[in-house]
Amino acid sequence: MTKHNFIPGQRWISDTEPELGLGIVTEKSGRTLTLRFSAAAEIRTYAIDNAPLTRVQFQVGDTIESDQGWYLTIDSVHQSGDGLLTYAGTRANAVAGTLDEQSISAFMQFNRPQARLFAGQLDGNIWFELRKATLTRQQVLKQSDLIGLGGARTELLPHQLYIAHEASRRLAPRVLLADEVGLGKTIEACLILHAQLLTERAHRALIIVPPPLLHQWLVELLRRFNLRFSLFDEERCQEIESSNEDDNPFLSEQLVLCGLDLLTHSPDRLDQALAGEWDMLIVDEAHHLEWHEQNPSPAYQAIESLAGRIPGVLLLTATPEQLGRDGHFARLRLLDPDRYPSLAQFQQEQTRYQSIADAVDCLVSDRPVSEPEAELLADTLGEAPSTPLLTDIRDAQASAAQQQQARTRLIELLLDRHGTGRGMFRNTRDRIKGFAPRLFHSYPLTLPEIYQSSERTALAASRQLQPERGLKQAPGNEWWRSDPRVEWLIDLLKQYRREKLLLICAHASTAIGLEQALRIREGMHAALFHERMSIIERDRAAAWFADREQGCQILICSEIGSEGRNFQFAHHLVLFDLPESPDLLEQRIGRLDRIGQKRQIELHAPYFRHSAQEVLLRWYHEGLNAFVHTCQAGQQILEQLSPALHQACTTYPDNPADLHRLLERTRQMHEEISATLKNGRDHLLELNSCREQEAIRLVERLSMIDRTSGLAGYMEQLFAAYGVEAEPHSSQSLVIRPGQQMLTEQFPHLPEEGATLTYDRDTALAHEDRLFLTWEHPMVLDAMDMILESGHGNCSAMGIRHPAIPSGTLALEMLFVLECPAPGVLQAARFLPPTLLRAVIDQRLTERGDVIEQAVLEATPHPLPKPVIHKIVPPLRKHILAMISQGEQDIANQARPRLQQAKTAMNHYYAEEIDRLKALHKVNPYVRQADIDLLANHQDELNSHLDSSRVRLDSIRLLIGL
């Protein structure tokens, strides 16, 4: 590439990003230069030696626009001694004027297809058609409200899509994701992030997770969402700083994943993260952030500092019931400290919802609305919106359809006006279908002599529940040589020799002993997963277990294996011991019992008769029914009955009455608390976390896109054009590899060794080693950008046999793009995507696009030799320029109503949304005034940017009558 003399103040256009508008050189330093693209509010830094830039130099006769909005027709061009251009000419009011190049409007575009035509640089017809198809698809993608939701390697589950759709459309979502275990909070968070990144509402994201889950998140982000995050630890930070100690490591990457310990162990690292200029923060396992009103933990304070600076925040946490009221308040306070200033105020608000919940129950259950309930609803919602609806519900003459419609509308009004619906999503297993049933197997065993001596001592109950930890270990005298549970486990593995079994126990020492026992006694290979292993070692163990062909039969985990890791390809869970927490038990089961699990889950629990193990097992099974069903009330019951449970563990079987009283009290409390949990504000929140009809429509729309997207045909055309070899692999799959005659050195995201891909979602879910191509996949998006940025296909010629183009005459097909350069956060494409406009002008300067249809040209292409084109075009230069000018005038007429339609739609949308939020702000404190002000500012900015929209000539095709 020719080395240019870049000078601050000069105007240049990006060859790879022409949509940015005119750039201006702001700085030249050493080997780099910086340009500001004001139209798109973007800054770009380039290496001087290979900057993909073209100098903007307008010619005599061109009309240019100033940054003040007036126009100048150029009569002469002058270059000053410092290399800057000044244009002299006539303004629209016939007054002479000059315009320095620094003062040219940044919204002007530099059109190049005609220059290529006059230079004889033509592409084949296939490239013109491919470019047109790319522009058409880009227009559809940019305008879709589903962007970011369909491109992930995930099942299309209604509740996940509903949450992602609701949250991702917000400018800076700050929400609590508190679905019950197994419903896919991680997928919901990643879908929201994926959509925010694709729509350019977010560019920089920081994800903070417990250290054991780092590599799992890293792999899931890439495998499911095609998001390449950089994993940061202390070593990585020091490596970055070693090259320049003043560098902030967190500014070196756009997408960063790190453990919470990196920020809590070093104040400097936290300060660097705080200076990271992030757009979104995601915190996994946020319920582990300890908070007390007068003494919040360092971890909580670290996240609080980050959440105070980062616009978008997603907290993945346990359910409010598991957190307790104080813990739930602490999480909400991270999202909106102004809304939640004190715990006492929050507790008072919570008590107000019980009566509202009772009224909601009557609406949901279709039972008659009593007079007190009707008065409450009218008082809550106001008489104007509620009175006619309540009249329909209580009118015996109203049809069933009328009554149901009125009930639905009343529920919607309540959902909008009350609860944390905008700040929190919580789905429960009771409302979400798709879970496999659970089958519980218990195996009573005789307590061996080695444990009997210690069983009745004053050991803690936890030691009685894991008696192997009370023994002194010596080579040849390990606990597993005498524990009957080991023999039982060996028999179980033989019984299910063709199945995968996940075993979870409380401690790493137990897991290590079990692996030794299987290996030494039976020669069985088992994968280990415990906290003494490095993260990489744990990942390898999990991958070995997951391998269907060469993998091991059993994975033995310590307790850390029951949090965050999912193994739903297995359906046998061995509970070698039982945790003392109902929540922890559910987390263990939740590693297999997840939405989308296809087979019945079988739980296997060995225990010693007449021991503390039997007491705990019976308490879970007979008291809480926690093995067969999830138990939201379990933790609350444990807090109240923990002394009684401990006493029963230590007195059984000598005093069985203690156990009987415990079980009876547990069953009673379980019924009472479960009934309480179904009432109150939670019911409203669950309804608002997945509005069923809207969620189903999202699934239907995305399923339709999967079936009819046309992506396979488009990619086939694109692969052929660029020389990528493609051949069938198996049903629904292709193998692609770089061809010997590829037009580009590196096709986007195509490895040298090639790749196997599929366009089918079910195939992608079954074969995770295959690329899952959708319109949102980086290979597809980057290939589309490659076409549009390269100029391929923007100038072509063909012969045509058509009555409208007599032999020997010309017509010019022109493709224009109406676009609105604007910062990504404004989402201007929702209202005015880059819109393809077509004009066909004949030699008489008459528009013939309605006669010469695109389908006709696609069906009957007649390639022309380049020498013919080179002979025809030069003599007709002025006439062709006149045809282009006529096309620009015709397209300007087409563009005006489209632009006005876009402005009308935008202003209507914002007016409705602002009015709705203003109304809700009066009755729902969860709606912030800041949200309303931000929408109003965005409306003003969009009006300004839409007014600056321009039509850009993207490509031309010369049509010669045959």
PELINQUI-V334461 format. One record per backbone hydrogen bond with DSSP energy under -0.5 kcal/mol. NH is the residue of the N-H (numbers start at 1). CO is the residue of the C=O. Records with the same first field share a line. If there is no record, write none. Layout:
NH->CO ; CO
This chain:
4->2
6->4
9->25
10->7
12->23
13->54
14->21
15->52
16->52
20->17
21->18
22->106
23->12
24->36
25->10
26->34
27->34
29->32
32->29
33->46
34->27
35->44
36->24
37->35 ; 42
38->36
40->20 ; 37
41->37 ; 38
42->37
44->35
46->33
48->31
50->47
51->48
53->51
54->13
56->11
57->55
61->74
62->59
64->62 ; 72
66->70
67->103
69->66
72->64
73->90
74->62 ; 72
75->88
76->88
78->86
80->84
83->80
86->78
87->99
88->76
89->97
90->73
91->95
92->71
94->91
97->89
99->87
101->85
103->100
104->101
105->65
108->105
111->109
116->112
117->113
118->114
119->115
120->117
121->116
122->120
123->795
127->124
128->124
129->125
130->126
131->127
132->128
133->129
134->130
135->131
136->132
137->133
138->134
139->135
140->136
141->137
142->138
143->139
144->140 ; 141
147->144
149->146
150->146
153->224
154->152
157->155
161->157
162->158
163->159
164->160
165->161
166->162
167->163
168->164
169->165
170->167
175->313
176->423
177->175 ; 315
178->176 ; 425
180->427
183->180
188->184
189->185
190->186
191->187
192->188
193->189
194->190
195->191
196->192
197->193
198->194
199->195
200->197
201->196
202->196
205->254
206->280
207->256
208->282
209->258
213->210
214->211
217->213
218->214
219->215
220->216
221->217
222->218
223->219
224->220
225->220 ; 221
226->222
227->221
228->226
229->227
230->255
231->229
232->230 ; 257
237->233
238->234
239->235
240->236
241->237
242->238
243->239 ; 240
244->240
247->244
249->247
251->248
252->249
256->205 ; 254
257->230
258->207
259->232
260->209
262->259
263->259 ; 260
264->260
265->261
270->266
271->267
272->268
273->269
274->270
275->271
276->273
279->204
280->204
281->312
282->206
283->314
284->208 ; 282
286->316
288->285
289->286
290->288
295->292
297->290
301->297
302->298
303->299
304->300
305->301
306->302
307->303
308->304
309->305 ; 306
310->306
311->278
312->279
313->173
314->281
315->175
316->283 ; 314
317->177 ; 315
323->319
324->320
327->323
328->324
329->325
330->326
331->327
332->328
333->329
334->330 ; 331
335->331
336->332
340->336
346->342
347->343
348->344
349->345
350->346
351->347
352->348 ; 349
353->350
354->351
356->352
357->353
358->354
359->355
360->356
361->357
362->358
363->359
364->360
365->361
367->362
370->368
374->370
375->371
376->372
377->373
378->374
379->375
380->376
381->377
382->378
386->382
387->383
390->386
391->387
392->388
393->389
394->390
395->391 ; 392
396->394
398->395
403->399
404->400
405->401
406->402
407->403
408->404
409->405
410->406
411->407
412->408
413->409
414->410
415->411
416->412
417->413
418->414
423->420
424->420
425->176
431->428
432->428
433->431
439->601
441->603
443->605
445->607
451->448
452->448
453->449
454->451
455->451
456->452
457->454
463->460
464->460
465->461
466->462
467->464
469->466
470->467
471->468
477->474
481->478
482->479
483->479
484->482
486->483
487->483
488->484
489->485
490->486
491->487
492->488
493->489
494->490
495->491
496->492
497->494
499->496
501->553
502->572
503->501 ; 555
504->574
505->557
511->507
512->508
513->509
514->510
515->511
516->512
517->513
518->514
519->515
520->516
521->517
522->517 ; 518
523->518 ; 519
524->518
527->554
529->556
533->530
538->534
539->535
540->536
541->537
542->538
543->539
544->540
545->541
546->542
547->543
551->547
553->525
554->525
555->501
556->527
557->503 ; 555
558->529
559->506
561->558
562->559
563->560
567->591
570->567
571->500
572->500
573->602
574->502
575->573 ; 604
576->504 ; 574
577->504
585->581
586->582
587->583
588->584
589->585
590->586
591->587 ; 588
592->589
593->589
594->592
595->182
596->434
597->594
601->437
602->571
603->439 ; 601
604->573
605->441
607->443
609->445
611->608
614->608
615->611
616->612
617->613
618->614
619->615
620->616
621->617
622->618
623->618 ; 619
624->619
625->620
626->620
629->625
632->630
634->631
637->633
638->634
639->635
640->636
641->637
642->638
645->641
646->642
647->643
648->644
649->645
650->646
651->647
652->648
654->651
655->651
656->653
658->655
659->655
660->656
661->657
662->658
663->659
664->660
665->661
666->662
667->663
668->664
669->665
670->666
671->667
672->668
673->669
674->670
675->671
676->672
677->673
678->674
679->676
682->679
683->680
684->680
685->681
686->682
687->683
688->684
689->685
690->686 ; 687
692->690
695->691
696->692
697->693
698->694
699->695
700->696
701->697
702->698
703->699
704->700
705->701
706->702
707->703
708->704
709->705
714->710
715->711
716->712
717->713
718->714
719->715
720->716
721->717
722->718
723->719
724->719
725->723 ; 737
727->735
729->730 ; 733
730->733
733->730
734->757
735->727
736->755
737->725
739->723
742->739
743->722
750->747
751->749
754->751
755->736
757->734
758->771
759->732
760->732
764->760
765->761
766->762
767->763
770->767
771->756
773->758 ; 771
777->774
781->777
782->778
783->779
784->780
785->781
786->782
787->783
788->784
789->785
790->786
791->787
792->787
794->791
796->956
797->123
798->958
799->862
800->960
802->800 ; 805
805->802
806->804
808->961
809->806
811->959
812->841
813->811 ; 957
814->812 ; 839
815->955
816->814 ; 837
817->952
818->835
819->817 ; 950
821->819
826->823
827->824
830->827
831->828
832->828
835->818 ; 833
837->816
839->814
841->812
842->846
843->810
845->842
848->840
849->840
851->848
852->848
853->851
857->853
858->854
859->855
860->856
862->799
868->865
869->865
870->866
871->867
872->868
873->869
874->870
876->872 ; 873
877->874
880->876
881->877
882->878
883->879
884->880
885->881
886->882
887->883
888->884
889->885
890->886
891->887
892->888
893->889
894->890
895->891
896->892
897->893
898->894
899->895
900->896
901->897
902->898
903->899
904->900
905->901
906->902
907->903
908->904
909->905
910->906
911->907
912->908
913->909
914->910
915->911
916->912
917->913
918->914
919->915
920->916
921->917
922->918 ; 919
923->919 ; 920
924->920
927->924
928->926
932->928
933->929
934->930
935->931
936->932
937->933
938->934
939->935
940->936
941->937
942->938
943->939
944->940
945->941
946->942
947->943
948->944 ; 945
949->946
950->819
952->817 ; 950
954->815 ; 952
955->815
956->794
957->813
958->796
959->811
960->798 ; 958
961->809 ; 959
962->800
